[in-house]
């Protein structure tokens, strides 16, 4: 991605709302569906490591929509691409 390019991510988070707020439900989803349920700080760390700034999450129950912007620097590193794919799934 080019510097300044926006990124939109949708995924699941463990929070105070939605069905995934229950640890037992999160474990069942993780094991049976192989779904990774993020905590917001973990998701932000992934995006920072991938070269994104301006982390702006909007949480809707157990669902989050995140907006971030690609920072100036090395836009095509292999590590960045690998982390972004993990987050997008």
NUNU-903048 format. One record per atom (N, C-alpha, C): residue number from 1; x, y, z. Coordinates in Angstrom, 3 decimals, decimal comma, padded with zeros to 6 digits, always signed. Layout:
N
<pt><minu>NUM</minu><px>X</px><py>Y</py><pz>Z</pz></pt>
...
% end
This chain:
89
<pt><minu>1</minu><px>+000,846</px><py>-001,185</py><pz>+000,000</pz></pt>
<pt><minu>1</minu><px>+000,000</px><py>+000,000</py><pz>+000,000</pz></pt>
<pt><minu>1</minu><px>+000,883</px><py>+001,237</py><pz>+000,000</pz></pt>
<pt><minu>2</minu><px>+000,394</px><py>+002,273</py><pz>-000,633</pz></pt>
<pt><minu>2</minu><px>+001,130</px><py>+003,529</py><pz>-000,682</pz></pt>
<pt><minu>2</minu><px>+000,968</px><py>+004,282</py><pz>+000,634</pz></pt>
<pt><minu>3</minu><px>+001,974</px><py>+005,087</py><pz>+001,013</pz></pt>
<pt><minu>3</minu><px>+001,832</px><py>+005,918</py><pz>+002,214</pz></pt>
<pt><minu>3</minu><px>+000,603</px><py>+006,812</py><pz>+002,101</pz></pt>
<pt><minu>4</minu><px>-000,153</px><py>+006,919</py><pz>+003,187</pz></pt>
<pt><minu>4</minu><px>-001,356</px><py>+007,726</py><pz>+003,216</pz></pt>
<pt><minu>4</minu><px>-002,615</px><py>+006,977</py><pz>+002,797</pz></pt>
<pt><minu>5</minu><px>-002,455</px><py>+005,748</py><pz>+002,300</pz></pt>
<pt><minu>5</minu><px>-003,615</px><py>+004,962</py><pz>+001,869</pz></pt>
<pt><minu>5</minu><px>-004,449</px><py>+004,543</py><pz>+003,077</pz></pt>
<pt><minu>6</minu><px>-005,770</px><py>+004,638</py><pz>+002,975</pz></pt>
<pt><minu>6</minu><px>-006,618</px><py>+004,212</py><pz>+004,087</pz></pt>
<pt><minu>6</minu><px>-006,812</px><py>+002,695</py><pz>+004,091</pz></pt>
<pt><minu>7</minu><px>-007,029</px><py>+002,159</py><pz>+005,274</pz></pt>
<pt><minu>7</minu><px>-007,303</px><py>+000,740</py><pz>+005,441</pz></pt>
<pt><minu>7</minu><px>-008,567</px><py>+000,605</py><pz>+006,270</pz></pt>
<pt><minu>8</minu><px>-009,472</px><py>-000,245</py><pz>+005,847</pz></pt>
<pt><minu>8</minu><px>-010,668</px><py>-000,555</py><pz>+006,631</pz></pt>
<pt><minu>8</minu><px>-010,632</px><py>-002,042</py><pz>+006,949</pz></pt>
<pt><minu>9</minu><px>-010,836</px><py>-002,377</py><pz>+008,217</pz></pt>
<pt><minu>9</minu><px>-010,793</px><py>-003,761</py><pz>+008,682</pz></pt>
<pt><minu>9</minu><px>-012,070</px><py>-004,047</py><pz>+009,453</pz></pt>
<pt><minu>10</minu><px>-012,659</px><py>-005,194</py><pz>+009,198</pz></pt>
<pt><minu>10</minu><px>-013,778</px><py>-005,652</py><pz>+010,016</pz></pt>
<pt><minu>10</minu><px>-013,396</px><py>-007,007</py><pz>+010,590</pz></pt>
<pt><minu>11</minu><px>-013,634</px><py>-007,187</py><pz>+011,870</pz></pt>
<pt><minu>11</minu><px>-013,318</px><py>-008,444</py><pz>+012,534</pz></pt>
<pt><minu>11</minu><px>-014,106</px><py>-008,529</py><pz>+013,833</pz></pt>
<pt><minu>12</minu><px>-013,816</px><py>-009,520</py><pz>+014,622</pz></pt>
<pt><minu>12</minu><px>-014,507</px><py>-009,735</py><pz>+015,886</pz></pt>
<pt><minu>12</minu><px>-013,611</px><py>-009,362</py><pz>+017,047</pz></pt>
<pt><minu>13</minu><px>-014,206</px><py>-008,829</py><pz>+018,115</pz></pt>
<pt><minu>13</minu><px>-013,464</px><py>-008,470</py><pz>+019,319</pz></pt>
<pt><minu>13</minu><px>-014,193</px><py>-008,984</py><pz>+020,552</pz></pt>
<pt><minu>14</minu><px>-013,406</px><py>-009,235</py><pz>+021,577</pz></pt>
<pt><minu>14</minu><px>-013,968</px><py>-009,578</py><pz>+022,878</pz></pt>
<pt><minu>14</minu><px>-014,127</px><py>-008,266</py><pz>+023,627</pz></pt>
<pt><minu>15</minu><px>-015,324</px><py>-007,951</py><pz>+024,031</pz></pt>
<pt><minu>15</minu><px>-015,575</px><py>-006,706</py><pz>+024,727</pz></pt>
<pt><minu>15</minu><px>-016,720</px><py>-006,853</py><pz>+025,701</pz></pt>
<pt><minu>16</minu><px>-017,277</px><py>-005,734</py><pz>+026,076</pz></pt>
<pt><minu>16</minu><px>-018,359</px><py>-005,749</py><pz>+027,058</pz></pt>
<pt><minu>16</minu><px>-019,725</px><py>-005,986</py><pz>+026,422</pz></pt>
<pt><minu>17</minu><px>-019,786</px><py>-006,032</py><pz>+025,090</pz></pt>
<pt><minu>17</minu><px>-021,067</px><py>-006,233</py><pz>+024,422</pz></pt>
<pt><minu>17</minu><px>-021,030</px><py>-007,405</py><pz>+023,471</pz></pt>
<pt><minu>18</minu><px>-022,185</px><py>-007,850</py><pz>+023,069</pz></pt>
<pt><minu>18</minu><px>-022,280</px><py>-008,941</py><pz>+022,105</pz></pt>
<pt><minu>18</minu><px>-022,042</px><py>-010,303</py><pz>+022,731</pz></pt>
<pt><minu>19</minu><px>-022,275</px><py>-011,322</py><pz>+021,948</pz></pt>
<pt><minu>19</minu><px>-022,184</px><py>-012,698</py><pz>+022,433</pz></pt>
<pt><minu>19</minu><px>-020,751</px><py>-013,085</py><pz>+022,783</pz></pt>
<pt><minu>20</minu><px>-019,769</px><py>-012,481</py><pz>+022,143</pz></pt>
<pt><minu>20</minu><px>-018,374</px><py>-012,845</py><pz>+022,400</pz></pt>
<pt><minu>20</minu><px>-017,825</px><py>-012,267</py><pz>+023,701</pz></pt>
<pt><minu>21</minu><px>-018,649</px><py>-011,590</py><pz>+024,468</pz></pt>
<pt><minu>21</minu><px>-018,183</px><py>-011,106</py><pz>+025,773</pz></pt>
<pt><minu>21</minu><px>-018,036</px><py>-012,270</py><pz>+026,753</pz></pt>
<pt><minu>22</minu><px>-018,637</px><py>-013,402</py><pz>+026,426</pz></pt>
<pt><minu>22</minu><px>-018,557</px><py>-014,580</py><pz>+027,282</pz></pt>
<pt><minu>22</minu><px>-017,357</px><py>-015,437</py><pz>+026,876</pz></pt>
<pt><minu>23</minu><px>-016,473</px><py>-015,684</py><pz>+027,834</pz></pt>
<pt><minu>23</minu><px>-015,241</px><py>-016,433</py><pz>+027,574</pz></pt>
<pt><minu>23</minu><px>-015,544</px><py>-017,814</py><pz>+026,984</pz></pt>
<pt><minu>24</minu><px>-016,537</px><py>-018,469</py><pz>+027,497</pz></pt>
<pt><minu>24</minu><px>-016,888</px><py>-019,809</py><pz>+027,025</pz></pt>
<pt><minu>24</minu><px>-017,282</px><py>-019,808</py><pz>+025,544</pz></pt>
<pt><minu>25</minu><px>-018,025</px><py>-018,801</py><pz>+025,139</pz></pt>
<pt><minu>25</minu><px>-018,426</px><py>-018,675</py><pz>+023,729</pz></pt>
<pt><minu>25</minu><px>-017,196</px><py>-018,399</py><pz>+022,862</pz></pt>
<pt><minu>26</minu><px>-016,309</px><py>-017,499</py><pz>+023,327</pz></pt>
<pt><minu>26</minu><px>-015,088</px><py>-017,196</py><pz>+022,568</pz></pt>
<pt><minu>26</minu><px>-014,251</px><py>-018,447</py><pz>+022,363</pz></pt>
<pt><minu>27</minu><px>-014,099</px><py>-019,264</py><pz>+023,404</pz></pt>
<pt><minu>27</minu><px>-013,302</px><py>-020,494</py><pz>+023,297</pz></pt>
<pt><minu>27</minu><px>-013,925</px><py>-021,467</py><pz>+022,304</pz></pt>
<pt><minu>28</minu><px>-015,228</px><py>-021,600</py><pz>+022,354</pz></pt>
<pt><minu>28</minu><px>-015,922</px><py>-022,517</py><pz>+021,428</pz></pt>
<pt><minu>28</minu><px>-015,741</px><py>-022,061</py><pz>+019,980</pz></pt>
<pt><minu>29</minu><px>-015,878</px><py>-020,773</py><pz>+019,738</pz></pt>
<pt><minu>29</minu><px>-015,708</px><py>-020,226</py><pz>+018,385</pz></pt>
<pt><minu>29</minu><px>-014,261</px><py>-020,420</py><pz>+017,929</pz></pt>
<pt><minu>30</minu><px>-013,325</px><py>-020,178</py><pz>+018,828</pz></pt>
<pt><minu>30</minu><px>-011,903</px><py>-020,313</py><pz>+018,477</pz></pt>
<pt><minu>30</minu><px>-011,574</px><py>-021,753</py><pz>+018,097</pz></pt>
<pt><minu>31</minu><px>-012,042</px><py>-022,696</py><pz>+018,866</pz></pt>
<pt><minu>31</minu><px>-011,711</px><py>-024,103</py><pz>+018,637</pz></pt>
<pt><minu>31</minu><px>-012,496</px><py>-024,683</py><pz>+017,458</pz></pt>
<pt><minu>32</minu><px>-013,802</px><py>-024,510</py><pz>+017,451</pz></pt>
<pt><minu>32</minu><px>-014,644</px><py>-025,127</py><pz>+016,409</pz></pt>
<pt><minu>32</minu><px>-014,533</px><py>-024,417</py><pz>+015,058</pz></pt>
<pt><minu>33</minu><px>-014,442</px><py>-023,107</py><pz>+015,072</pz></pt>
<pt><minu>33</minu><px>-014,445</px><py>-022,335</py><pz>+013,821</pz></pt>
<pt><minu>33</minu><px>-013,067</px><py>-021,790</py><pz>+013,450</pz></pt>
<pt><minu>34</minu><px>-012,085</px><py>-021,993</py><pz>+014,317</pz></pt>
<pt><minu>34</minu><px>-010,729</px><py>-021,480</py><pz>+014,121</pz></pt>
<pt><minu>34</minu><px>-010,729</px><py>-019,975</py><pz>+013,853</pz></pt>
<pt><minu>35</minu><px>-011,518</px><py>-019,266</py><pz>+014,618</pz></pt>
<pt><minu>35</minu><px>-011,651</px><py>-017,819</py><pz>+014,493</pz></pt>
<pt><minu>35</minu><px>-010,861</px><py>-017,148</py><pz>+015,604</pz></pt>
<pt><minu>36</minu><px>-010,036</px><py>-016,192</py><pz>+015,248</pz></pt>
<pt><minu>36</minu><px>-009,294</px><py>-015,443</py><pz>+016,254</pz></pt>
<pt><minu>36</minu><px>-010,125</px><py>-014,246</py><pz>+016,696</pz></pt>
<pt><minu>37</minu><px>-010,398</px><py>-014,149</py><pz>+017,973</pz></pt>
<pt><minu>37</minu><px>-011,143</px><py>-013,021</py><pz>+018,525</pz></pt>
<pt><minu>37</minu><px>-010,132</px><py>-012,073</py><pz>+019,163</pz></pt>
<pt><minu>38</minu><px>-010,017</px><py>-010,875</py><pz>+018,613</pz></pt>
<pt><minu>38</minu><px>-009,028</px><py>-009,908</py><pz>+019,063</pz></pt>
<pt><minu>38</minu><px>-009,487</px><py>-009,150</py><pz>+020,299</pz></pt>
<pt><minu>39</minu><px>-008,524</px><py>-008,623</py><pz>+021,034</pz></pt>
<pt><minu>39</minu><px>-008,750</px><py>-007,554</py><pz>+022,001</pz></pt>
<pt><minu>39</minu><px>-008,278</px><py>-006,297</py><pz>+021,287</pz></pt>
<pt><minu>40</minu><px>-008,920</px><py>-005,169</py><pz>+021,533</pz></pt>
<pt><minu>40</minu><px>-008,587</px><py>-003,953</py><pz>+020,786</pz></pt>
<pt><minu>40</minu><px>-007,106</px><py>-003,586</py><pz>+020,855</pz></pt>
<pt><minu>41</minu><px>-006,446</px><py>-003,657</py><pz>+022,023</pz></pt>
<pt><minu>41</minu><px>-005,012</px><py>-003,327</py><pz>+022,046</pz></pt>
<pt><minu>41</minu><px>-004,177</px><py>-004,265</py><pz>+021,155</pz></pt>
<pt><minu>42</minu><px>-004,562</px><py>-005,528</py><pz>+021,099</pz></pt>
<pt><minu>42</minu><px>-003,857</px><py>-006,490</py><pz>+020,242</pz></pt>
<pt><minu>42</minu><px>-004,029</px><py>-006,125</py><pz>+018,773</pz></pt>
<pt><minu>43</minu><px>-005,230</px><py>-005,766</py><pz>+018,386</pz></pt>
<pt><minu>43</minu><px>-005,506</px><py>-005,376</py><pz>+017,009</pz></pt>
<pt><minu>43</minu><px>-004,732</px><py>-004,109</py><pz>+016,639</pz></pt>
<pt><minu>44</minu><px>-004,711</px><py>-003,154</py><pz>+017,547</pz></pt>
<pt><minu>44</minu><px>-003,952</px><py>-001,924</py><pz>+017,306</pz></pt>
<pt><minu>44</minu><px>-002,467</px><py>-002,234</py><pz>+017,151</pz></pt>
<pt><minu>45</minu><px>-001,920</px><py>-003,094</py><pz>+017,998</pz></pt>
<pt><minu>45</minu><px>-000,506</px><py>-003,479</py><pz>+017,900</pz></pt>
<pt><minu>45</minu><px>-000,196</px><py>-004,109</py><pz>+016,543</pz></pt>
<pt><minu>46</minu><px>-001,080</px><py>-004,977</py><pz>+016,060</pz></pt>
<pt><minu>46</minu><px>-000,883</px><py>-005,605</py><pz>+014,744</pz></pt>
<pt><minu>46</minu><px>-000,810</px><py>-004,555</py><pz>+013,643</pz></pt>
<pt><minu>47</minu><px>-001,704</px><py>-003,593</py><pz>+013,710</pz></pt>
<pt><minu>47</minu><px>-001,730</px><py>-002,555</py><pz>+012,683</pz></pt>
<pt><minu>47</minu><px>-000,520</px><py>-001,639</py><pz>+012,768</pz></pt>
<pt><minu>48</minu><px>-000,088</px><py>-001,304</py><pz>+013,968</pz></pt>
<pt><minu>48</minu><px>+001,117</px><py>-000,474</py><pz>+014,137</pz></pt>
<pt><minu>48</minu><px>+002,331</px><py>-001,210</py><pz>+013,583</pz></pt>
<pt><minu>49</minu><px>+002,461</px><py>-002,501</py><pz>+013,903</pz></pt>
<pt><minu>49</minu><px>+003,575</px><py>-003,298</py><pz>+013,377</pz></pt>
<pt><minu>49</minu><px>+003,531</px><py>-003,399</py><pz>+011,857</pz></pt>
<pt><minu>50</minu><px>+002,345</px><py>-003,362</py><pz>+011,298</pz></pt>
<pt><minu>50</minu><px>+002,187</px><py>-003,454</py><pz>+009,843</pz></pt>
<pt><minu>50</minu><px>+002,386</px><py>-002,106</py><pz>+009,151</pz></pt>
<pt><minu>51</minu><px>+002,605</px><py>-001,051</py><pz>+009,936</pz></pt>
<pt><minu>51</minu><px>+002,891</px><py>+000,253</py><pz>+009,339</pz></pt>
<pt><minu>51</minu><px>+001,709</px><py>+001,183</py><pz>+009,213</pz></pt>
<pt><minu>52</minu><px>+000,723</px><py>+001,054</py><pz>+010,102</pz></pt>
<pt><minu>52</minu><px>-000,457</px><py>+001,909</py><pz>+010,052</pz></pt>
<pt><minu>52</minu><px>-000,561</px><py>+002,783</py><pz>+011,299</pz></pt>
<pt><minu>53</minu><px>-001,094</px><py>+003,975</py><pz>+011,116</pz></pt>
<pt><minu>53</minu><px>-001,334</px><py>+004,931</py><pz>+012,200</pz></pt>
<pt><minu>53</minu><px>-002,807</px><py>+005,323</py><pz>+012,198</pz></pt>
<pt><minu>54</minu><px>-003,153</px><py>+006,203</py><pz>+013,124</pz></pt>
<pt><minu>54</minu><px>-004,514</px><py>+006,745</py><pz>+013,228</pz></pt>
<pt><minu>54</minu><px>-005,551</px><py>+005,637</py><pz>+013,413</pz></pt>
<pt><minu>55</minu><px>-005,265</px><py>+004,711</py><pz>+014,320</pz></pt>
<pt><minu>55</minu><px>-006,156</px><py>+003,604</py><pz>+014,650</pz></pt>
<pt><minu>55</minu><px>-007,465</px><py>+004,176</py><pz>+015,177</pz></pt>
<pt><minu>56</minu><px>-008,574</px><py>+003,911</py><pz>+014,491</pz></pt>
<pt><minu>56</minu><px>-009,878</px><py>+004,449</py><pz>+014,883</pz></pt>
<pt><minu>56</minu><px>-010,929</px><py>+003,338</py><pz>+014,855</pz></pt>
<pt><minu>57</minu><px>-011,088</px><py>+002,605</py><pz>+015,987</pz></pt>
<pt><minu>57</minu><px>-012,074</px><py>+001,523</py><pz>+016,011</pz></pt>
<pt><minu>57</minu><px>-013,472</px><py>+002,013</py><pz>+016,360</pz></pt>
<pt><minu>58</minu><px>-014,473</px><py>+001,335</py><pz>+015,804</pz></pt>
<pt><minu>58</minu><px>-015,871</px><py>+001,532</py><pz>+016,191</pz></pt>
<pt><minu>58</minu><px>-016,428</px><py>+000,154</py><pz>+016,494</pz></pt>
<pt><minu>59</minu><px>-016,786</px><py>-000,058</py><pz>+017,750</pz></pt>
<pt><minu>59</minu><px>-017,230</px><py>-001,370</py><pz>+018,206</pz></pt>
<pt><minu>59</minu><px>-018,747</px><py>-001,423</py><pz>+018,224</pz></pt>
<pt><minu>60</minu><px>-019,279</px><py>-002,509</py><pz>+017,673</pz></pt>
<pt><minu>60</minu><px>-020,713</px><py>-002,771</py><pz>+017,657</pz></pt>
<pt><minu>60</minu><px>-020,924</px><py>-004,167</py><pz>+018,245</pz></pt>
<pt><minu>61</minu><px>-021,097</px><py>-004,251</py><pz>+019,547</pz></pt>
<pt><minu>61</minu><px>-021,220</px><py>-005,551</py><pz>+020,207</pz></pt>
<pt><minu>61</minu><px>-019,916</px><py>-006,312</py><pz>+020,151</pz></pt>
<pt><minu>62</minu><px>-019,897</px><py>-007,430</py><pz>+019,431</pz></pt>
<pt><minu>62</minu><px>-018,682</px><py>-008,241</py><pz>+019,281</pz></pt>
<pt><minu>62</minu><px>-017,996</px><py>-007,997</py><pz>+017,937</pz></pt>
<pt><minu>63</minu><px>-018,441</px><py>-007,009</py><pz>+017,214</pz></pt>
<pt><minu>63</minu><px>-017,962</px><py>-006,712</py><pz>+015,871</pz></pt>
<pt><minu>63</minu><px>-017,273</px><py>-005,361</py><pz>+015,895</pz></pt>
<pt><minu>64</minu><px>-016,145</px><py>-005,238</py><pz>+015,210</pz></pt>
<pt><minu>64</minu><px>-015,442</px><py>-003,957</py><pz>+015,168</pz></pt>
<pt><minu>64</minu><px>-015,115</px><py>-003,595</py><pz>+013,724</pz></pt>
<pt><minu>65</minu><px>-015,232</px><py>-002,315</py><pz>+013,436</pz></pt>
<pt><minu>65</minu><px>-014,800</px><py>-001,749</py><pz>+012,168</pz></pt>
<pt><minu>65</minu><px>-013,674</px><py>-000,785</py><pz>+012,519</pz></pt>
<pt><minu>66</minu><px>-012,529</px><py>-000,975</py><pz>+011,885</pz></pt>
<pt><minu>66</minu><px>-011,348</px><py>-000,163</py><pz>+012,182</pz></pt>
<pt><minu>66</minu><px>-010,930</px><py>+000,583</py><pz>+010,939</pz></pt>
<pt><minu>67</minu><px>-010,570</px><py>+001,835</py><pz>+011,139</pz></pt>
<pt><minu>67</minu><px>-009,976</px><py>+002,629</py><pz>+010,074</pz></pt>
<pt><minu>67</minu><px>-008,570</px><py>+002,977</py><pz>+010,514</pz></pt>
<pt><minu>68</minu><px>-007,612</px><py>+002,872</py><pz>+009,604</pz></pt>
<pt><minu>68</minu><px>-006,228</px><py>+003,252</py><pz>+009,861</pz></pt>
<pt><minu>68</minu><px>-005,647</px><py>+003,797</py><pz>+008,564</pz></pt>
<pt><minu>69</minu><px>-004,504</px><py>+004,458</py><pz>+008,674</pz></pt>
<pt><minu>69</minu><px>-003,859</px><py>+005,064</py><pz>+007,513</pz></pt>
<pt><minu>69</minu><px>-002,422</px><py>+004,567</py><pz>+007,440</pz></pt>
<pt><minu>70</minu><px>-001,998</px><py>+004,172</py><pz>+006,236</pz></pt>
<pt><minu>70</minu><px>-000,643</px><py>+003,699</py><pz>+006,016</pz></pt>
<pt><minu>70</minu><px>+000,327</px><py>+004,833</py><pz>+006,261</pz></pt>
<pt><minu>71</minu><px>+001,297</px><py>+004,605</py><pz>+007,151</pz></pt>
<pt><minu>71</minu><px>+002,277</px><py>+005,655</py><pz>+007,436</pz></pt>
<pt><minu>71</minu><px>+003,349</px><py>+005,670</py><pz>+006,366</pz></pt>
<pt><minu>72</minu><px>+004,061</px><py>+006,783</py><pz>+006,290</pz></pt>
<pt><minu>72</minu><px>+005,190</px><py>+006,898</py><pz>+005,362</pz></pt>
<pt><minu>72</minu><px>+006,263</px><py>+005,913</py><pz>+005,800</pz></pt>
<pt><minu>73</minu><px>+006,976</px><py>+005,380</py><pz>+004,840</pz></pt>
<pt><minu>73</minu><px>+008,036</px><py>+004,438</py><pz>+005,176</pz></pt>
<pt><minu>73</minu><px>+008,141</px><py>+003,365</py><pz>+004,121</pz></pt>
<pt><minu>74</minu><px>+008,287</px><py>+002,131</py><pz>+004,575</pz></pt>
<pt><minu>74</minu><px>+008,479</px><py>+001,000</py><pz>+003,680</pz></pt>
<pt><minu>74</minu><px>+007,131</px><py>+000,341</py><pz>+003,396</pz></pt>
<pt><minu>75</minu><px>+006,433</px><py>+000,749</py><pz>+002,338</pz></pt>
<pt><minu>75</minu><px>+005,069</px><py>+000,269</py><pz>+002,119</pz></pt>
<pt><minu>75</minu><px>+004,949</px><py>-001,173</py><pz>+001,659</pz></pt>
<pt><minu>76</minu><px>+006,023</px><py>-001,820</py><pz>+001,231</pz></pt>
<pt><minu>76</minu><px>+005,863</px><py>-003,147</py><pz>+000,663</pz></pt>
<pt><minu>76</minu><px>+006,563</px><py>-004,258</py><pz>+001,411</pz></pt>
<pt><minu>77</minu><px>+006,837</px><py>-004,082</py><pz>+002,686</pz></pt>
<pt><minu>77</minu><px>+007,578</px><py>-005,121</py><pz>+003,399</pz></pt>
<pt><minu>77</minu><px>+006,744</px><py>-006,378</py><pz>+003,555</pz></pt>
<pt><minu>78</minu><px>+007,414</px><py>-007,517</py><pz>+003,555</pz></pt>
<pt><minu>78</minu><px>+006,731</px><py>-008,809</py><pz>+003,685</pz></pt>
<pt><minu>78</minu><px>+006,039</px><py>-008,936</py><pz>+005,029</pz></pt>
<pt><minu>79</minu><px>+006,650</px><py>-008,409</py><pz>+006,088</pz></pt>
<pt><minu>79</minu><px>+006,045</px><py>-008,487</py><pz>+007,419</pz></pt>
<pt><minu>79</minu><px>+004,728</px><py>-007,729</py><pz>+007,430</pz></pt>
<pt><minu>80</minu><px>+004,700</px><py>-006,553</py><pz>+006,841</pz></pt>
<pt><minu>80</minu><px>+003,472</px><py>-005,765</py><pz>+006,810</pz></pt>
<pt><minu>80</minu><px>+002,355</px><py>-006,513</py><pz>+006,109</pz></pt>
<pt><minu>81</minu><px>+002,638</px><py>-007,087</py><pz>+004,962</pz></pt>
<pt><minu>81</minu><px>+001,605</px><py>-007,789</py><pz>+004,213</pz></pt>
<pt><minu>81</minu><px>+001,076</px><py>-008,991</py><pz>+004,996</pz></pt>
<pt><minu>82</minu><px>+001,955</px><py>-009,709</py><pz>+005,658</pz></pt>
<pt><minu>82</minu><px>+001,545</px><py>-010,887</py><pz>+006,412</pz></pt>
<pt><minu>82</minu><px>+000,637</px><py>-010,489</py><pz>+007,574</pz></pt>
<pt><minu>83</minu><px>+000,962</px><py>-009,422</py><pz>+008,273</pz></pt>
<pt><minu>83</minu><px>+000,154</px><py>-008,996</py><pz>+009,417</pz></pt>
<pt><minu>83</minu><px>-001,199</px><py>-008,469</py><pz>+008,947</pz></pt>
<pt><minu>84</minu><px>-001,241</px><py>-007,724</py><pz>+007,867</pz></pt>
<pt><minu>84</minu><px>-002,504</px><py>-007,195</py><pz>+007,369</pz></pt>
<pt><minu>84</minu><px>-003,435</px><py>-008,330</py><pz>+006,987</pz></pt>
<pt><minu>85</minu><px>-002,920</px><py>-009,390</py><pz>+006,384</pz></pt>
<pt><minu>85</minu><px>-003,757</px><py>-010,534</py><pz>+006,018</pz></pt>
<pt><minu>85</minu><px>-004,327</px><py>-011,177</py><pz>+007,278</pz></pt>
<pt><minu>86</minu><px>-003,526</px><py>-011,325</py><pz>+008,323</pz></pt>
<pt><minu>86</minu><px>-004,005</px><py>-011,899</py><pz>+009,566</pz></pt>
<pt><minu>86</minu><px>-005,144</px><py>-011,068</py><pz>+010,131</pz></pt>
<pt><minu>87</minu><px>-005,000</px><py>-009,756</py><pz>+010,109</pz></pt>
<pt><minu>87</minu><px>-006,019</px><py>-008,874</py><pz>+010,655</pz></pt>
<pt><minu>87</minu><px>-007,288</px><py>-008,931</py><pz>+009,818</pz></pt>
<pt><minu>88</minu><px>-007,143</px><py>-008,969</py><pz>+008,502</pz></pt>
<pt><minu>88</minu><px>-008,312</px><py>-008,944</py><pz>+007,630</pz></pt>
<pt><minu>88</minu><px>-009,151</px><py>-010,209</py><pz>+007,751</pz></pt>
<pt><minu>89</minu><px>-008,560</px><py>-011,327</py><pz>+008,094</pz></pt>
<pt><minu>89</minu><px>-009,329</px><py>-012,557</py><pz>+008,221</pz></pt>
<pt><minu>89</minu><px>-010,115</px><py>-012,485</py><pz>+009,489</pz></pt>
% end
